Amino acid sequence: MRKLPRDVRFFAASQGDEPAREWLKSFSKEERKIIGEDLKTAQGTAQWRKPLVDYLGDGLWEVRSTLPHVIVRILFAEIGGEMIVLHGFKKKTQKTPADDLLLARKRKKIYENAQK
């Protein structure tokens, strides 16, 4: 059985910076609060489902946040019972951009390999 709430960790690059955390800092305090509340809700949810969380395949999930003037997605993976935040982006179209998915998959693989 899953322990709730899960720990949330941010993917760290080899030089120690956390790209998704840095990206989040670009938002206003009010916007960060909305995104943070959505992430916290997902963290404590036993079974993820739409509209807040969606499965993208390959072990990738997205937290779906709507800000007053933009749609935001946080891509993450559950690894070892933890939510690993891999990437975030502003969504401009209905479909998730391939480059964003590719980057999240790459970071997931790096994280998994570092855990071995």
N, C-alpha and C positions, 0 to 999 in steps of 0.2 A: 504494500500500500504506500502511496506517495505521501511524503511528509509535506505539510503545508504550513506556512507559505514557503515556497522555494526561495533559495538565495538567488539574488540577481547579481551577475558579474558582467563586467564589460570586457570585450575582447581587447587585449593589449598587444600592440605590435612589438617587434623584437627590441625596439629602442624604448619601450615602456609606455609610449603614448597610447591613449584610448580614443580612437577616431570617432566612435559613436558618441561617447561622452562629450568630446570637444564639439561635435556637431550640435548636440543638444544645447550647449551653452550659447549658441548663436541665436536662440529664441528669447523672447521677452520672459520676464518672470511669470506672467500670467499664462503664457503658452507652455512654459516648462511645467507649470503646475498641472495643466490639463494632461499633458503627455505622461507626467509622473504618476498621476492618479490612474490613468489607463494601464500603465505598466504594473502598478501595485495591485490593481484589480486582477489582472492576468496572473500575477505572481501567486495570488491566493486562491485561484480558481482550480477546482479539482479536474474539470474536464473542459478543455478549450473548445470554443465554437464561435461562429459568427453571431452577432456583428462585431464583437470586440477583437476576436482572434481568428485567424484563418490559417489553414495548413497549405503550404506552397509546394510540398514535395521535397524529397531528399533530406528529410529531417529539419527542414526550415519552416518556421512559423512567422506570422506577422501580427503585431499589435497595431490596431487600426484606430488612429486618433483623428478627430476632425477639429481643426482650429477655426476661428472666425473667417479667415480668408484663404485657408489652404488645408489640404489633406496631407497627413503625415503618416509614414509607416516606419515601424521599428522592426527589423528582421532579427530573429533570434533562433537559437537551437536549445533544446533541453539535453544537457549532457551531465551525466552523473547526478541527476535530480536537481540540477541548477539551471536557471535561465541564463544563457550566455548571449548578451546583446552584441550582435555582430555588425550591424549597419543600420543607418537611418537615412531617410530621404523624403523630400516633398514630392507628392504624387501629382502628376499633371495630366495623366491619361487613365483610362479604365484599366489597362493592362500594366502589370508591374514590369518596368524596364529590364531587359535582359542583362544589361551591365550591372545593375544593382543586385540581381540574383546571383550573377557570376561572382561578384565581389564577396557577397555573404557566404557563398559556398566555399570560396577560397579561404576565407577567414575561419570558417568552421573546420575545415580540414587542417589548417595550421594549429588551431586550438586542440583538436583531437590528437594530433601527432605529438604535441607538447605534453599531453597528459600521459602518454605511454611511457 
